[in-house]
């Protein structure tokens, strides 16, 4: 039964890793990132709802007087 020749495995694995590294470096270098990122200014808009101008109180059943 013939033996499996594993002498070229190391070269194949190393060349594959090197190729993947180069490909990923080329892909990453194509992206353009902003030089000075700035925070966006968000405006807080006031929504007027009808219940904001009224005084309301919520009564829980336990706080109601005993009948």
CHARMM-style PDB file with segment names, atoms N, HN, CA, C and O in Angstrom:
ATOM      1  N   UNK     1       0.848  -1.165   0.000  1.00  0.00      PROA
ATOM      2  CA  UNK     1       0.000   0.000   0.000  1.00  0.00      PROA
ATOM      3  C   UNK     1       0.901   1.238   0.000  1.00  0.00      PROA
ATOM      4  O   UNK     1       1.801   1.348   0.832  1.00  0.00      PROA
ATOM      5  N   UNK     2       0.664   2.167  -0.925  1.00  0.00      PROA
ATOM      6  HN  UNK     2      -0.067   2.078  -1.601  1.00  0.00      PROA
ATOM      7  CA  UNK     2       1.567   3.319  -1.026  1.00  0.00      PROA
ATOM      8  C   UNK     2       1.342   4.313   0.118  1.00  0.00      PROA
ATOM      9  O   UNK     2       0.233   4.475   0.626  1.00  0.00      PROA
ATOM     10  N   UNK     3       2.413   4.951   0.489  1.00  0.00      PROA
ATOM     11  HN  UNK     3       3.314   4.818   0.076  1.00  0.00      PROA
ATOM     12  CA  UNK     3       2.361   5.955   1.547  1.00  0.00      PROA
ATOM     13  C   UNK     3       1.886   7.286   0.974  1.00  0.00      PROA
ATOM     14  O   UNK     3       2.148   7.608  -0.185  1.00  0.00      PROA
ATOM     15  N   UNK     4       1.187   8.047   1.801  1.00  0.00      PROA
ATOM     16  HN  UNK     4       0.974   7.785   2.743  1.00  0.00      PROA
ATOM     17  CA  UNK     4       0.733   9.361   1.392  1.00  0.00      PROA
ATOM     18  C   UNK     4       1.904  10.337   1.491  1.00  0.00      PROA
ATOM     19  O   UNK     4       2.542  10.463   2.536  1.00  0.00      PROA
ATOM     20  N   UNK     5       2.168  11.015   0.394  1.00  0.00      PROA
ATOM     21  HN  UNK     5       1.649  10.913  -0.455  1.00  0.00      PROA
ATOM     22  CA  UNK     5       3.289  11.955   0.348  1.00  0.00      PROA
ATOM     23  C   UNK     5       2.857  13.278   0.982  1.00  0.00      PROA
ATOM     24  O   UNK     5       2.049  14.006   0.406  1.00  0.00      PROA
ATOM     25  N   UNK     6       3.385  13.588   2.151  1.00  0.00      PROA
ATOM     26  HN  UNK     6       4.042  12.996   2.619  1.00  0.00      PROA
ATOM     27  CA  UNK     6       3.010  14.816   2.873  1.00  0.00      PROA
ATOM     28  C   UNK     6       4.109  15.871   2.816  1.00  0.00      PROA
ATOM     29  O   UNK     6       4.073  16.839   3.575  1.00  0.00      PROA
ATOM     30  N   UNK     7       5.075  15.701   1.937  1.00  0.00      PROA
ATOM     31  HN  UNK     7       5.104  14.914   1.320  1.00  0.00      PROA
ATOM     32  CA  UNK     7       6.205  16.629   1.908  1.00  0.00      PROA
ATOM     33  C   UNK     7       5.812  18.014   1.397  1.00  0.00      PROA
ATOM     34  O   UNK     7       6.472  18.999   1.729  1.00  0.00      PROA
ATOM     35  N   UNK     8       4.763  18.107   0.606  1.00  0.00      PROA
ATOM     36  HN  UNK     8       4.226  17.308   0.336  1.00  0.00      PROA
ATOM     37  CA  UNK     8       4.383  19.409   0.050  1.00  0.00      PROA
ATOM     38  C   UNK     8       3.305  20.121   0.871  1.00  0.00      PROA
ATOM     39  O   UNK     8       2.925  21.243   0.537  1.00  0.00      PROA
ATOM     40  N   UNK     9       2.816  19.500   1.921  1.00  0.00      PROA
ATOM     41  HN  UNK     9       3.125  18.588   2.192  1.00  0.00      PROA
ATOM     42  CA  UNK     9       1.753  20.098   2.705  1.00  0.00      PROA
ATOM     43  C   UNK     9       2.183  21.404   3.345  1.00  0.00      PROA
ATOM     44  O   UNK     9       1.429  22.377   3.338  1.00  0.00      PROA
ATOM     45  N   UNK    10       3.379  21.435   3.894  1.00  0.00      PROA
ATOM     46  HN  UNK    10       3.991  20.645   3.899  1.00  0.00      PROA
ATOM     47  CA  UNK    10       3.853  22.640   4.579  1.00  0.00      PROA
ATOM     48  C   UNK    10       3.904  23.827   3.624  1.00  0.00      PROA
ATOM     49  O   UNK    10       3.461  24.922   3.970  1.00  0.00      PROA
ATOM     50  N   UNK    11       4.436  23.617   2.434  1.00  0.00      PROA
ATOM     51  HN  UNK    11       4.796  22.728   2.153  1.00  0.00      PROA
ATOM     52  CA  UNK    11       4.532  24.701   1.451  1.00  0.00      PROA
ATOM     53  C   UNK    11       3.144  25.152   1.020  1.00  0.00      PROA
ATOM     54  O   UNK    11       2.903  26.348   0.860  1.00  0.00      PROA
ATOM     55  N   UNK    12       2.234  24.212   0.833  1.00  0.00      PROA
ATOM     56  HN  UNK    12       2.430  23.240   0.963  1.00  0.00      PROA
ATOM     57  CA  UNK    12       0.864  24.571   0.442  1.00  0.00      PROA
ATOM     58  C   UNK    12       0.163  25.390   1.528  1.00  0.00      PROA
ATOM     59  O   UNK    12      -0.490  26.390   1.232  1.00  0.00      PROA
ATOM     60  N   UNK    13       0.299  24.968   2.765  1.00  0.00      PROA
ATOM     61  HN  UNK    13       0.829  24.155   3.005  1.00  0.00      PROA
ATOM     62  CA  UNK    13      -0.366  25.670   3.866  1.00  0.00      PROA
ATOM     63  C   UNK    13       0.218  27.062   4.057  1.00  0.00      PROA
ATOM     64  O   UNK    13      -0.525  28.027   4.236  1.00  0.00      PROA
ATOM     65  N   UNK    14       1.537  27.172   4.020  1.00  0.00      PROA
ATOM     66  HN  UNK    14       2.140  26.387   3.875  1.00  0.00      PROA
ATOM     67  CA  UNK    14       2.183  28.473   4.207  1.00  0.00      PROA
ATOM     68  C   UNK    14       1.831  29.411   3.053  1.00  0.00      PROA
ATOM     69  O   UNK    14       1.556  30.589   3.281  1.00  0.00      PROA
ATOM     70  N   UNK    15       1.837  28.914   1.835  1.00  0.00      PROA
ATOM     71  HN  UNK    15       2.060  27.958   1.649  1.00  0.00      PROA
ATOM     72  CA  UNK    15       1.504  29.770   0.702  1.00  0.00      PROA
ATOM     73  C   UNK    15       0.034  30.189   0.739  1.00  0.00      PROA
ATOM     74  O   UNK    15      -0.297  31.309   0.349  1.00  0.00      PROA
ATOM     75  N   UNK    16      -0.843  29.310   1.200  1.00  0.00      PROA
ATOM     76  HN  UNK    16      -0.574  28.400   1.516  1.00  0.00      PROA
ATOM     77  CA  UNK    16      -2.253  29.667   1.327  1.00  0.00      PROA
ATOM     78  C   UNK    16      -2.446  30.768   2.367  1.00  0.00      PROA
ATOM     79  O   UNK    16      -3.183  31.722   2.121  1.00  0.00      PROA
ATOM     80  N   UNK    17      -1.800  30.651   3.511  1.00  0.00      PROA
ATOM     81  HN  UNK    17      -1.201  29.876   3.711  1.00  0.00      PROA
ATOM     82  CA  UNK    17      -1.907  31.672   4.560  1.00  0.00      PROA
ATOM     83  C   UNK    17      -1.336  32.995   4.074  1.00  0.00      PROA
ATOM     84  O   UNK    17      -1.926  34.047   4.318  1.00  0.00      PROA
ATOM     85  N   UNK    18      -0.225  32.960   3.405  1.00  0.00      PROA
ATOM     86  HN  UNK    18       0.254  32.105   3.207  1.00  0.00      PROA
ATOM     87  CA  UNK    18       0.386  34.183   2.874  1.00  0.00      PROA
ATOM     88  C   UNK    18      -0.526  34.836   1.831  1.00  0.00      PROA
ATOM     89  O   UNK    18      -0.688  36.057   1.824  1.00  0.00      PROA
ATOM     90  N   UNK    19      -1.113  34.034   0.962  1.00  0.00      PROA
ATOM     91  HN  UNK    19      -0.981  33.043   0.968  1.00  0.00      PROA
ATOM     92  CA  UNK    19      -2.019  34.572  -0.053  1.00  0.00      PROA
ATOM     93  C   UNK    19      -3.255  35.196   0.582  1.00  0.00      PROA
ATOM     94  O   UNK    19      -3.676  36.280   0.180  1.00  0.00      PROA
ATOM     95  N   UNK    20      -3.838  34.525   1.567  1.00  0.00      PROA
ATOM     96  HN  UNK    20      -3.496  33.644   1.894  1.00  0.00      PROA
ATOM     97  CA  UNK    20      -5.003  35.078   2.253  1.00  0.00      PROA
ATOM     98  C   UNK    20      -4.655  36.388   2.960  1.00  0.00      PROA
ATOM     99  O   UNK    20      -5.447  37.330   2.946  1.00  0.00      PROA
ATOM    100  N   UNK    21      -3.487  36.450   3.570  1.00  0.00      PROA
ATOM    101  HN  UNK    21      -2.844  35.684   3.581  1.00  0.00      PROA
ATOM    102  CA  UNK    21      -3.058  37.662   4.247  1.00  0.00      PROA
ATOM    103  C   UNK    21      -2.941  38.820   3.259  1.00  0.00      PROA
ATOM    104  O   UNK    21      -3.396  39.930   3.535  1.00  0.00      PROA
ATOM    105  N   UNK    22      -2.331  38.555   2.114  1.00  0.00      PROA
ATOM    106  HN  UNK    22      -1.961  37.654   1.890  1.00  0.00      PROA
ATOM    107  CA  UNK    22      -2.153  39.604   1.103  1.00  0.00      PROA
ATOM    108  C   UNK    22      -3.506  40.055   0.555  1.00  0.00      PROA
ATOM    109  O   UNK    22      -3.732  41.251   0.367  1.00  0.00      PROA
ATOM    110  N   UNK    23      -4.403  39.105   0.299  1.00  0.00      PROA
ATOM    111  HN  UNK    23      -4.219  38.134   0.452  1.00  0.00      PROA
ATOM    112  CA  UNK    23      -5.717  39.458  -0.243  1.00  0.00      PROA
ATOM    113  C   UNK    23      -6.488  40.314   0.750  1.00  0.00      PROA
ATOM    114  O   UNK    23      -7.099  41.309   0.360  1.00  0.00      PROA
ATOM    115  N   UNK    24      -6.472  39.945   2.031  1.00  0.00      PROA
ATOM    116  HN  UNK    24      -5.976  39.137   2.349  1.00  0.00      PROA
ATOM    117  CA  UNK    24      -7.187  40.731   3.033  1.00  0.00      PROA
ATOM    118  C   UNK    24      -6.567  42.103   3.211  1.00  0.00      PROA
ATOM    119  O   UNK    24      -7.286  43.081   3.416  1.00  0.00      PROA
ATOM    120  N   UNK    25      -5.243  42.195   3.136  1.00  0.00      PROA
ATOM    121  HN  UNK    25      -4.659  41.401   2.969  1.00  0.00      PROA
ATOM    122  CA  UNK    25      -4.590  43.502   3.244  1.00  0.00      PROA
ATOM    123  C   UNK    25      -4.987  44.389   2.073  1.00  0.00      PROA
ATOM    124  O   UNK    25      -5.210  45.586   2.258  1.00  0.00      PROA
ATOM    125  N   UNK    26      -5.079  43.835   0.892  1.00  0.00      PROA
ATOM    126  HN  UNK    26      -4.898  42.863   0.742  1.00  0.00      PROA
ATOM    127  CA  UNK    26      -5.492  44.626  -0.268  1.00  0.00      PROA
ATOM    128  C   UNK    26      -6.945  45.079  -0.142  1.00  0.00      PROA
ATOM    129  O   UNK    26      -7.280  46.207  -0.502  1.00  0.00      PROA
ATOM    130  N   UNK    27      -7.804  44.200   0.368  1.00  0.00      PROA
ATOM    131  HN  UNK    27      -7.532  43.284   0.660  1.00  0.00      PROA
ATOM    132  CA  UNK    27      -9.209  44.576   0.536  1.00  0.00      PROA
ATOM    133  C   UNK    27      -9.359  45.679   1.577  1.00  0.00      PROA
ATOM    134  O   UNK    27     -10.134  46.616   1.381  1.00  0.00      PROA
ATOM    135  N   UNK    28      -8.628  45.576   2.675  1.00  0.00      PROA
ATOM    136  HN  UNK    28      -7.999  44.816   2.834  1.00  0.00      PROA
ATOM    137  CA  UNK    28      -8.724  46.575   3.740  1.00  0.00      PROA
ATOM    138  C   UNK    28      -8.158  47.910   3.267  1.00  0.00      PROA
ATOM    139  O   UNK    28      -8.686  48.963   3.625  1.00  0.00      PROA
ATOM    140  N   UNK    29      -7.097  47.880   2.473  1.00  0.00      PROA
ATOM    141  HN  UNK    29      -6.668  47.024   2.183  1.00  0.00      PROA
ATOM    142  CA  UNK    29      -6.465  49.128   2.051  1.00  0.00      PROA
ATOM    143  C   UNK    29      -7.324  49.894   1.044  1.00  0.00      PROA
ATOM    144  O   UNK    29      -7.082  51.081   0.824  1.00  0.00      PROA
ATOM    145  N   UNK    30      -8.312  49.257   0.431  1.00  0.00      PROA
ATOM    146  HN  UNK    30      -8.508  48.293   0.609  1.00  0.00      PROA
ATOM    147  CA  UNK    30      -9.178  49.939  -0.531  1.00  0.00      PROA
ATOM    148  C   UNK    30     -10.221  50.819   0.149  1.00  0.00      PROA
ATOM    149  O   UNK    30     -10.764  51.728  -0.477  1.00  0.00      PROA
ATOM    150  N   UNK    31     -10.507  50.558   1.432  1.00  0.00      PROA
ATOM    151  HN  UNK    31     -10.065  49.819   1.941  1.00  0.00      PROA
ATOM    152  CA  UNK    31     -11.528  51.328   2.139  1.00  0.00      PROA
ATOM    153  C   UNK    31     -10.986  52.695   2.511  1.00  0.00      PROA
ATOM    154  O   UNK    31      -9.823  52.843   2.888  1.00  0.00      PROA
ATOM    155  N   UNK    32     -11.854  53.694   2.397  1.00  0.00      PROA
ATOM    156  HN  UNK    32     -12.799  53.574   2.091  1.00  0.00      PROA
ATOM    157  CA  UNK    32     -11.471  55.035   2.819  1.00  0.00      PROA
ATOM    158  C   UNK    32     -12.221  55.378   4.097  1.00  0.00      PROA
ATOM    159  O   UNK    32     -13.452  55.361   4.134  1.00  0.00      PROA
ATOM    160  N   UNK    33     -11.484  55.682   5.118  1.00  0.00      PROA
ATOM    161  HN  UNK    33     -10.485  55.696   5.088  1.00  0.00      PROA
ATOM    162  CA  UNK    33     -12.056  56.029   6.407  1.00  0.00      PROA
ATOM    163  C   UNK    33     -11.978  57.538   6.594  1.00  0.00      PROA
ATOM    164  O   UNK    33     -11.044  58.167   6.098  1.00  0.00      PROA
ATOM    165  N   UNK    34     -12.945  58.138   7.303  1.00  0.00      PROA
ATOM    166  HN  UNK    34     -13.704  57.627   7.706  1.00  0.00      PROA
ATOM    167  CA  UNK    34     -12.888  59.588   7.522  1.00  0.00      PROA
ATOM    168  C   UNK    34     -11.689  59.960   8.391  1.00  0.00      PROA
ATOM    169  O   UNK    34     -11.372  59.262   9.355  1.00  0.00      PROA
ATOM    170  N   UNK    35     -11.029  61.060   8.046  1.00  0.00      PROA
ATOM    171  HN  UNK    35     -11.287  61.627   7.264  1.00  0.00      PROA
ATOM    172  CA  UNK    35      -9.822  61.463   8.770  1.00  0.00      PROA
ATOM    173  C   UNK    35     -10.149  61.939  10.178  1.00  0.00      PROA
ATOM    174  O   UNK    35      -9.470  61.574  11.137  1.00  0.00      PROA
ATOM    175  N   UNK    36     -11.198  62.761  10.299  1.00  0.00      PROA
ATOM    176  HN  UNK    36     -11.749  63.058   9.519  1.00  0.00      PROA
ATOM    177  CA  UNK    36     -11.571  63.295  11.606  1.00  0.00      PROA
ATOM    178  C   UNK    36     -13.055  63.036  11.839  1.00  0.00      PROA
ATOM    179  O   UNK    36     -13.891  63.855  11.455  1.00  0.00      PROA
ATOM    180  N   UNK    37     -13.390  61.919  12.457  1.00  0.00      PROA
ATOM    181  HN  UNK    37     -12.711  61.254  12.769  1.00  0.00      PROA
ATOM    182  CA  UNK    37     -14.808  61.645  12.691  1.00  0.00      PROA
ATOM    183  C   UNK    37     -15.381  62.630  13.704  1.00  0.00      PROA
ATOM    184  O   UNK    37     -14.751  62.924  14.720  1.00  0.00      PROA
ATOM    185  N   UNK    38     -16.572  63.134  13.425  1.00  0.00      PROA
ATOM    186  HN  UNK    38     -17.084  62.895  12.600  1.00  0.00      PROA
ATOM    187  CA  UNK    38     -17.216  64.085  14.310  1.00  0.00      PROA
ATOM    188  C   UNK    38     -18.576  63.538  14.738  1.00  0.00      PROA
ATOM    189  O   UNK    38     -19.239  62.806  14.004  1.00  0.00      PROA
ATOM    190  N   UNK    39     -18.958  63.918  15.938  1.00  0.00      PROA
ATOM    191  HN  UNK    39     -18.419  64.513  16.535  1.00  0.00      PROA
ATOM    192  CA  UNK    39     -20.259  63.479  16.442  1.00  0.00      PROA
ATOM    193  C   UNK    39     -21.365  64.263  15.756  1.00  0.00      PROA
ATOM    194  O   UNK    39     -21.242  65.462  15.506  1.00  0.00      PROA
ATOM    195  N   UNK    40     -22.442  63.561  15.460  1.00  0.00      PROA
ATOM    196  HN  UNK    40     -22.543  62.587  15.663  1.00  0.00      PROA
ATOM    197  CA  UNK    40     -23.581  64.231  14.842  1.00  0.00      PROA
ATOM    198  C   UNK    40     -24.320  65.045  15.893  1.00  0.00      PROA
ATOM    199  O   UNK    40     -24.437  64.636  17.048  1.00  0.00      PROA
ATOM    200  N   UNK    41     -24.814  66.197  15.477  1.00  0.00      PROA
ATOM    201  HN  UNK    41     -24.719  66.529  14.538  1.00  0.00      PROA
ATOM    202  CA  UNK    41     -25.626  66.998  16.384  1.00  0.00      PROA
ATOM    203  C   UNK    41     -27.081  66.606  16.186  1.00  0.00      PROA
ATOM    204  O   UNK    41     -27.621  66.674  15.081  1.00  0.00      PROA
ATOM    205  N   UNK    42     -27.690  66.201  17.267  1.00  0.00      PROA
ATOM    206  HN  UNK    42     -27.252  66.145  18.164  1.00  0.00      PROA
ATOM    207  CA  UNK    42     -29.085  65.789  17.195  1.00  0.00      PROA
ATOM    208  C   UNK    42     -29.937  66.854  17.854  1.00  0.00      PROA
ATOM    209  O   UNK    42     -29.613  67.333  18.940  1.00  0.00      PROA
ATOM    210  N   UNK    43     -31.009  67.219  17.209  1.00  0.00      PROA
ATOM    211  HN  UNK    43     -31.272  66.829  16.327  1.00  0.00      PROA
ATOM    212  CA  UNK    43     -31.917  68.220  17.753  1.00  0.00      PROA
ATOM    213  C   UNK    43     -33.037  67.512  18.504  1.00  0.00      PROA
ATOM    214  O   UNK    43     -33.659  66.577  17.999  1.00  0.00      PROA
ATOM    215  N   UNK    44     -33.272  67.981  19.713  1.00  0.00      PROA
ATOM    216  HN  UNK    44     -32.767  68.741  20.123  1.00  0.00      PROA
ATOM    217  CA  UNK    44     -34.360  67.431  20.506  1.00  0.00      PROA
ATOM    218  C   UNK    44     -35.637  68.186  20.148  1.00  0.00      PROA
ATOM    219  O   UNK    44     -35.734  69.391  20.380  1.00  0.00      PROA
ATOM    220  N   UNK    45     -36.594  67.493  19.596  1.00  0.00      PROA
ATOM    221  HN  UNK    45     -36.515  66.514  19.407  1.00  0.00      PROA
ATOM    222  CA  UNK    45     -37.849  68.132  19.224  1.00  0.00      PROA
ATOM    223  C   UNK    45     -38.857  67.910  20.333  1.00  0.00      PROA
ATOM    224  O   UNK    45     -39.010  66.793  20.827  1.00  0.00      PROA
ATOM    225  N   UNK    46     -39.534  68.953  20.718  1.00  0.00      PROA
ATOM    226  HN  UNK    46     -39.410  69.861  20.317  1.00  0.00      PROA
ATOM    227  CA  UNK    46     -40.535  68.864  21.773  1.00  0.00      PROA
ATOM    228  C   UNK    46     -41.884  68.540  21.140  1.00  0.00      PROA
ATOM    229  O   UNK    46     -42.400  69.297  20.317  1.00  0.00      PROA
ATOM    230  N   UNK    47     -42.435  67.416  21.534  1.00  0.00      PROA
ATOM    231  HN  UNK    47     -42.015  66.801  22.202  1.00  0.00      PROA
ATOM    232  CA  UNK    47     -43.738  67.017  21.029  1.00  0.00      PROA
ATOM    233  C   UNK    47     -44.782  67.465  22.036  1.00  0.00      PROA
ATOM    234  O   UNK    47     -44.725  67.100  23.210  1.00  0.00      PROA
ATOM    235  N   UNK    48     -45.722  68.247  21.577  1.00  0.00      PROA
ATOM    236  HN  UNK    48     -45.769  68.544  20.623  1.00  0.00      PROA
ATOM    237  CA  UNK    48     -46.780  68.688  22.488  1.00  0.00      PROA
ATOM    238  C   UNK    48     -47.921  67.683  22.438  1.00  0.00      PROA
ATOM    239  O   UNK    48     -48.522  67.440  21.392  1.00  0.00      PROA
ATOM    240  N   UNK    49     -48.194  67.118  23.581  1.00  0.00      PROA
ATOM    241  HN  UNK    49     -47.705  67.316  24.431  1.00  0.00      PROA
ATOM    242  CA  UNK    49     -49.289  66.167  23.692  1.00  0.00      PROA
ATOM    243  C   UNK    49     -50.345  66.777  24.599  1.00  0.00      PROA
ATOM    244  O   UNK    49     -50.006  67.575  25.472  1.00  0.00      PROA
ATOM    245  N   UNK    50     -51.605  66.429  24.422  1.00  0.00      PROA
ATOM    246  HN  UNK    50     -51.880  65.780  23.713  1.00  0.00      PROA
ATOM    247  CA  UNK    50     -52.668  67.078  25.190  1.00  0.00      PROA
ATOM    248  C   UNK    50     -52.566  66.852  26.693  1.00  0.00      PROA
ATOM    249  O   UNK    50     -53.009  67.700  27.467  1.00  0.00      PROA
ATOM    250  N   UNK    51     -51.997  65.737  27.126  1.00  0.00      PROA
ATOM    251  HN  UNK    51     -51.636  65.048  26.498  1.00  0.00      PROA
ATOM    252  CA  UNK    51     -51.975  65.458  28.556  1.00  0.00      PROA
ATOM    253  C   UNK    51     -50.796  66.116  29.271  1.00  0.00      PROA
ATOM    254  O   UNK    51     -50.728  66.075  30.499  1.00  0.00      PROA
ATOM    255  N   UNK    52     -49.874  66.718  28.534  1.00  0.00      PROA
ATOM    256  HN  UNK    52     -49.929  66.751  27.536  1.00  0.00      PROA
ATOM    257  CA  UNK    52     -48.757  67.373  29.208  1.00  0.00      PROA
ATOM    258  C   UNK    52     -49.189  68.667  29.896  1.00  0.00      PROA
ATOM    259  O   UNK    52     -48.587  69.057  30.897  1.00  0.00      PROA
ATOM    260  N   UNK    53     -50.209  69.333  29.386  1.00  0.00      PROA
ATOM    261  HN  UNK    53     -50.698  69.016  28.573  1.00  0.00      PROA
ATOM    262  CA  UNK    53     -50.637  70.596  29.972  1.00  0.00      PROA
ATOM    263  C   UNK    53     -51.636  70.403  31.110  1.00  0.00      PROA
ATOM    264  O   UNK    53     -51.984  71.368  31.791  1.00  0.00      PROA
ATOM    265  N   UNK    54     -52.098  69.187  31.326  1.00  0.00      PROA
ATOM    266  HN  UNK    54     -51.816  68.403  30.773  1.00  0.00      PROA
ATOM    267  CA  UNK    54     -53.091  68.927  32.369  1.00  0.00      PROA
ATOM    268  C   UNK    54     -52.431  68.244  33.562  1.00  0.00      PROA
ATOM    269  O   UNK    54     -51.456  67.503  33.428  1.00  0.00      PROA
ATOM    270  N   UNK    55     -53.008  68.525  34.752  1.00  0.00      PROA
ATOM    271  HN  UNK    55     -53.799  69.126  34.861  1.00  0.00      PROA
ATOM    272  CA  UNK    55     -52.541  67.840  35.943  1.00  0.00      PROA
ATOM    273  C   UNK    55     -53.316  66.547  36.065  1.00  0.00      PROA
ATOM    274  O   UNK    55     -54.546  66.549  36.127  1.00  0.00      PROA
ATOM    275  N   UNK    56     -52.597  65.456  36.097  1.00  0.00      PROA
ATOM    276  HN  UNK    56     -51.598  65.454  36.046  1.00  0.00      PROA
ATOM    277  CA  UNK    56     -53.271  64.169  36.227  1.00  0.00      PROA
ATOM    278  C   UNK    56     -52.633  63.393  37.353  1.00  0.00      PROA
ATOM    279  O   UNK    56     -51.452  63.572  37.653  1.00  0.00      PROA
ATOM    280  N   UNK    57     -53.395  62.551  37.962  1.00  0.00      PROA
ATOM    281  HN  UNK    57     -54.354  62.406  37.718  1.00  0.00      PROA
ATOM    282  CA  UNK    57     -52.875  61.686  39.003  1.00  0.00      PROA
ATOM    283  C   UNK    57     -53.482  60.307  38.797  1.00  0.00      PROA
ATOM    284  O   UNK    57     -54.677  60.174  38.536  1.00  0.00      PROA
ATOM    285  N   UNK    58     -52.658  59.300  38.916  1.00  0.00      PROA
ATOM    286  HN  UNK    58     -51.687  59.409  39.128  1.00  0.00      PROA
ATOM    287  CA  UNK    58     -53.130  57.927  38.744  1.00  0.00      PROA
ATOM    288  C   UNK    58     -53.309  57.332  40.138  1.00  0.00      PROA
ATOM    289  O   UNK    58     -52.388  57.335  40.954  1.00  0.00      PROA
ATOM    290  N   UNK    59     -54.500  56.827  40.390  1.00  0.00      PROA
ATOM    291  HN  UNK    59     -55.248  56.824  39.727  1.00  0.00      PROA
ATOM    292  CA  UNK    59     -54.780  56.216  41.667  1.00  0.00      PROA
ATOM    293  C   UNK    59     -54.663  54.700  41.536  1.00  0.00      PROA
ATOM    294  O   UNK    59     -55.266  54.086  40.656  1.00  0.00      PROA
ATOM    295  N   UNK    60     -53.888  54.125  42.415  1.00  0.00      PROA
ATOM    296  HN  UNK    60     -53.398  54.624  43.130  1.00  0.00      PROA
ATOM    297  CA  UNK    60     -53.833  52.667  42.433  1.00  0.00      PROA
ATOM    298  C   UNK    60     -54.939  52.168  43.329  1.00  0.00      PROA
ATOM    299  O   UNK    60     -55.340  52.883  44.248  1.00  0.00      PROA
ATOM    300  N   UNK    61     -55.446  50.984  43.106  1.00  0.00      PROA
ATOM    301  HN  UNK    61     -55.121  50.403  42.359  1.00  0.00      PROA
ATOM    302  CA  UNK    61     -56.580  50.485  43.913  1.00  0.00      PROA
ATOM    303  C   UNK    61     -56.253  50.403  45.406  1.00  0.00      PROA
ATOM    304  O   UNK    61     -57.156  50.518  46.235  1.00  0.00      PROA
ATOM    305  N   UNK    62     -54.991  50.209  45.760  1.00  0.00      PROA
ATOM    306  HN  UNK    62     -54.258  50.116  45.086  1.00  0.00      PROA
ATOM    307  CA  UNK    62     -54.653  50.079  47.164  1.00  0.00      PROA
ATOM    308  C   UNK    62     -54.657  51.426  47.878  1.00  0.00      PROA
ATOM    309  O   UNK    62     -54.817  51.471  49.098  1.00  0.00      PROA
ATOM    310  N   UNK    63     -54.485  52.526  47.144  1.00  0.00      PROA
ATOM    311  HN  UNK    63     -54.355  52.490  46.153  1.00  0.00      PROA
ATOM    312  CA  UNK    63     -54.450  53.826  47.791  1.00  0.00      PROA
ATOM    313  C   UNK    63     -55.812  54.487  47.891  1.00  0.00      PROA
ATOM    314  O   UNK    63     -55.932  55.562  48.478  1.00  0.00      PROA
ATOM    315  N   UNK    64     -56.844  53.866  47.328  1.00  0.00      PROA
ATOM    316  HN  UNK    64     -56.746  52.992  46.851  1.00  0.00      PROA
ATOM    317  CA  UNK    64     -58.191  54.423  47.425  1.00  0.00      PROA
ATOM    318  C   UNK    64     -58.729  54.207  48.832  1.00  0.00      PROA
ATOM    319  O   UNK    64     -58.367  53.228  49.484  1.00  0.00      PROA
ATOM    320  N   UNK    65     -59.590  55.107  49.314  1.00  0.00      PROA
ATOM    321  HN  UNK    65     -59.883  55.902  48.784  1.00  0.00      PROA
ATOM    322  CA  UNK    65     -60.150  54.924  50.673  1.00  0.00      PROA
ATOM    323  C   UNK    65     -61.043  53.679  50.750  1.00  0.00      PROA
ATOM    324  O   UNK    65     -61.662  53.262  49.771  1.00  0.00      PROA
ATOM    325  N   UNK    66     -61.077  53.121  51.936  1.00  0.00      PROA
ATOM    326  HN  UNK    66     -60.574  53.461  52.731  1.00  0.00      PROA
ATOM    327  CA  UNK    66     -61.906  51.920  52.154  1.00  0.00      PROA
ATOM    328  C   UNK    66     -63.382  52.293  52.117  1.00  0.00      PROA
ATOM    329  O   UNK    66     -63.777  53.328  52.655  1.00  0.00      PROA
ATOM    330  N   UNK    67     -64.188  51.463  51.491  1.00  0.00      PROA
ATOM    331  HN  UNK    67     -63.867  50.623  51.054  1.00  0.00      PROA
ATOM    332  CA  UNK    67     -65.619  51.733  51.388  1.00  0.00      PROA
ATOM    333  C   UNK    67     -66.392  50.838  52.323  1.00  0.00      PROA
ATOM    334  OT1 UNK    67     -67.619  50.918  52.379  1.00  0.00      PROA
TER     335      UNK     67
END
